[in-house]
């Protein structure tokens, strides 16, 4: 059960309207790294988790992400407050109204016209929110790693948004949201490493002969580090195309009838490498000699007339 509390988790104080900034903040409202995507991601994971402690953590964080969605939505609404009334009441001349809105960097027609200055479930480019942003796969160690990366991406986006505004109240609210992403990342990492068998994800073990091998597949100076060290990997400097020892070709077992049909198809559609057919490109092409001669003939005809 959810219960809405009218007070925000963090007080929103906006110094003045700024439709352009409001448009940028939509990235964290309806974008792929935004709060709604995070809330849905953790909510679906919580419902399917069999561990009661982890289930409780995921539900807590999912609920907090919804409160963050409300904070971002409130920021967008406050930043669009001036434009909202002007658009609704038409208090300015058409050209002046357009310039007052677009002149502040709000080049999205969605927030200004379609949604009347309210927060829209789109990203800052106007792309609608989609459930495809929710990448829950139902394997806890994979999902927790995805959550850690998602919180890191969201934290970086909040940093960038902080860097494009000088509104102190907006900066404070964004700083709070950025910091909570860090707190969530810590919780997810603790939950991941509290699972004794957390790597590799899933149940099936990797094939041993390939599990700790590093294939050097780039030419030039090879930088060596822990990611390809002899301590952690069997380093193969020049791997063969087929590392399994085979010939590298694809094959399939067919019945005699299937093979006969395939042979018939191959015979019917075979190419003759000895033929050099005249094609439309040959007929339509102008040779270099013709290009040089053509203007001379044209001039001669003109003089004759």
C-alpha angles and dihedrals in degrees: 000000000000125000122193118226112201094218115083119239087240125024113249115219117176119185097204141344116280115172092184093058090044089058092052092049090059086079088076093040103052104000130109093261093039134117098261092054090049094048092050092045095054094038093057091046092050093053092053099041118108096198110089096208094048091043090055092048093050092049092048093051092043089054092048090051088057088054088051089051087056091051093051091045090051091050091051091048094049093046089052095044096104095046092046094062094040092052095045097047100031092225094163135052112273096253094044092049092051093048093047090056103035093038089071093060098267099139094158115100089197100074095036103041113011096041100028094233096310125125112276128202092244135099122252091276093055096255109149119245114260135194086232085083088070105085100179109150100178098243106110100213092049092045094049091051089050089050091052091052092045092054090049092052092047091050091054092050091052089051090053092048090050089053094057099053134066094189104119095206093050090047091052093050092047090047090055092050091047091052093050089056087060092050091051091049090055091050092050093048091049090049092049095050092044086069103087095207099042100138133096098023117244132020107281116088118233120255101271099220092059102031098087101029125114116203115204101217100165130081126228131039109358115218111212124205141140089293091067104013125140087239093063103024145029098246115216108194098187110019121196116243090249107042092183092068094252128119093262096241127128119241140174133193110243133184118247091255093049090049092051091052090048091051090051090051092049092050093048094049099037119136123226108226091195094063123090101188124197107244137184091268090057093049095046097043121102114220120229090248093053090050091056096043098044098073092049093053090049093053092047092054092049093053092048091057 
